[in-house]
């Protein structure tokens, strides 16, 4: 029997916000300036991990400082082109109306995520970013921080995400997981065998708590 949900937590990129075009332009501009040949599609395969982990996977860890500076400056400069996924504000309102806590757990740095949520009008009770913990998703440290802050058992938290790393994070942290497919735009690996609950729209999330 599934434990009753007391808190709903969300991934950010690809779940509450549509930021991939901005990511693409920022990544391509940064790698072009540094003379690096690594297309965005390779980068996108690892979106959801902390930036340092992505660079490790791409063999670019020796360019960490330069790439981080250019890439995140680029995403901040293009922030006004990031849009809210349909239904994001409404599902956050519904979570509050039903008396549940809400949070965002993201691999973005706080300097990018905090102003983005504020400017887009996405209010949550807690924002946990990659630089708030020693080890980001899919390590469960962020889940432990969330549960300790609100005195929650992990199984009382529903985590909504769009990537395989979100699923791994939920499993590692003992959270309930809901895969947001965004009408088929977000997909998990075809050979994945984990049993999953999925929703095509954010409005459908409300039926899970």
Steps between C-alpha positions, in 0.01 A plus 500: 500500500634843405576733791282812515670804344564802723739693276534544122842581359587586141798496271542833320632478141264305280244465779394847616688705241590468131863603485660267246528755219681736738721215618584412141596853399702554817686170466575555133621855563723394790657204319550703183683774693725242664558305181338184639332249269215357701147541368199577714340160440789336687459753779124450515541127567624593847267790583375443852846434642708773667705693243832363627373143458386578146845630410661191653280280283588705192875493572505878549584523869827683426289786354260513797566857615493658156197305380299561817567872487402538134208257503322629808562862405341416166193338654453797733529743210233306307275441801218717367444240226439215743131417526278323751373155405122503459329433831807562720361794697162332531637173642709690756187690603307173531773349719469798736120495494501136611731581790811324373854633508678571172859520384729507201812283496721590206854455375514868407716730716304725734620815321303385195205314653391746768447807278343279233231370736438850631471662157274224367273517806557137605480505879601197709572445867859392443753515217794258512774558243815315401718733705292448815630144541835327471360246252215584262245278327480206467675478838226506771660782702245755375216264597646463849525880531137542392372235742694638794378854429133400508516194728387268222550131440647457149200296384272796586664705223385482138775608260396606149770496233572443134839325479645163593719680756183623672378142523836386639493784751153402621600134530821585685315732737203269560256754350191427298557589134279632223634525146383811313500421129374841380292340223786273397773767486678353804605137466687249711730235351304243301665210685402627845324230699403693813122518557395862457204726549484760225301813420483677165411842647571677827127526567493120537747517789212597729350151471813358667468674837 
